[in-house]
Amino acid sequence: YSRLFSRFSIGSDFALPEFISNKWLLALRILTGLVSGPMFPSVQSLFGRWAPPFEDSALLGLVFSGQLIGSIVCYSISGFLCVYGFDNGWGSIFYIFGGMSLLFSSAWFYFVYDRPELHPSLGQEESAYLNKTVRCKSRVKNIPWKNIWSSSAVWAIVVAHTCYNWTDLTLTLLLPLYMKEALNVETESNGLMSSAPWIGQAISMPLFGRLADFIRSKDCLSTRSIRVLFQTVCFVFSAILFISVGFLKCDQVPLAGFLFLFSGVIWSLYIGGFNVNHVDIAPKYAGVLYGITNTFSSLPGFVAPITARILTPNGTQKEWQIVLALCAGFSVLGAIVYAIMAKGEIQDWAKYEDSSINERESLNLKERRAIDGDCETV
C-alpha cells in the first residue's frame, strides 16, 4: 500500500510522519469514507421531501455543482500548497480542507431541516407551494427490501452509477498522475490542469438539470426516455473523449486541457440521467436507494487505482492508453445496461398508501397540468 500511495502522490518528496504508520494511514482513510458515505443518500432523501417533480433535476444539478466547485478549488490550490504550503506542503492540504469541513458542518446543522413543515423560517407562500407539489412527506418506516433488491429499475441505476464512478474516480484519483507521467505537466500547473473536468461540470450541470426538467414539463418525451437519452449521450461521448485523450502528445497540453474541460461538460449530463432517477422511481425511498447504488459505485474508488497501478508499471503513454480505454469500456457497458433496464415511473413497491396519490402518480405529465390543484396536494 505504501508503494501505491507514494506513486500516486503529486509530489515526489512527500514522506509520512514517523509517528503515523502505513496501517494507521489506511485505517484513517477507511474511516474517512465511512463517515462521509451517508452524505449523498441524505441529500437524495431531502430532495424526496423538498423538490417539486418538475424541478428535481435542476435542483440536484445546482447542489451537486457545489461538490464540483470544491473539487476545482481543491485541485487548483493543492498543487501550490504541495510546493509552498506549511508542514512539508502536503500536511497543509489536509489541515486547510479539514477545517473547512468543520465550518460547513456548523452551517449545515443550522440551516437544514428534514421536511418543509419543520423549517422555522419558511415563508407561507413557499410552504403552500411545497405542500401542494412535493410527492413525499411521510417518514420512511417499513422499507421493502425484497422488492428493492429484485427491481430491474434499481439495478439499472446500480450499473450506471458504478460505471460512471469508475471513470469519475479514476480521473479524480489518477488525473494528476497521468498529467505528470504521460504529458510531463509541472507540479505547479498540474492542479489547475487536473481541475478542468470539474470546471466543465460545475458550469454545465445546473444548465443540463434545467434542460431535463424543461423537456419533461413539455411532455415531449417520457421520463424514462429523457433519463436514457441524457445518460446514453453522457456515456458514449465520454468513451470517445477518453480514447482521444490517450493519443495526445506532450506538446498538446492545451488541447488536453480543453478535452478534459469538454469531458466535464459531457459528464454533467448524468444529472438528467441516473442521478435523479432515484427520485423518479421511489421518491419516498430515494435516500435508501442512493445508499445502495452509491455503495456499489464506491467499489471503483479502491479497485480503479490498483488496476491502474497494475496496468501502468512504467507510467508510459501506451500503458495509460489502456487505462483510458478501460474507462471507455465501462462507459459503453453502462450505456447499454441502463438503456435496456431503466424505468421512469414510480414503481409499485414505492407507491404511497394513499390511493389518491397512487392515482395521481399514474397520470401522465400532460394530464397532471390539466387536473385541479387539490389533486396535486399530498
Buried (B, 14 or more C-beta within 10 A) or exposed (E): EEEEBBBBBBBEEBEBEEEEEEEEBEEEEEEEEEEEBBEBBBBBBBBBBBBBBBBBBBBBBBBBBEBBEBBBBBBBBBBBBBBEBEEEBBBBBEEBBEEEEEEEEEEEEEEEBEBBEEBEEBEEEEEEEBBBBBBBBEEEEEEBEEBBEEBEBBBBBBBBBBBBBBBBBBBBBBBBBBBBBBBEBEBEBBBBBBBBBBBBBBBBBBBBBBBBBEBBBEEEBBBBBBBBBBBBBBBBBBBEBBBBBBEBEEEBBEEBBEBBBBBBBBBBBBBBBBBBBBBBBBBBBBBBBBBBBBBBBBEBBBEBBEBBBEBBEEEEBEBBBBBBBBBBBBBBBBBBBBBEBBBBBBBEBBBBEEEEBEEBBEEEBEEBEEEEEEBBBB
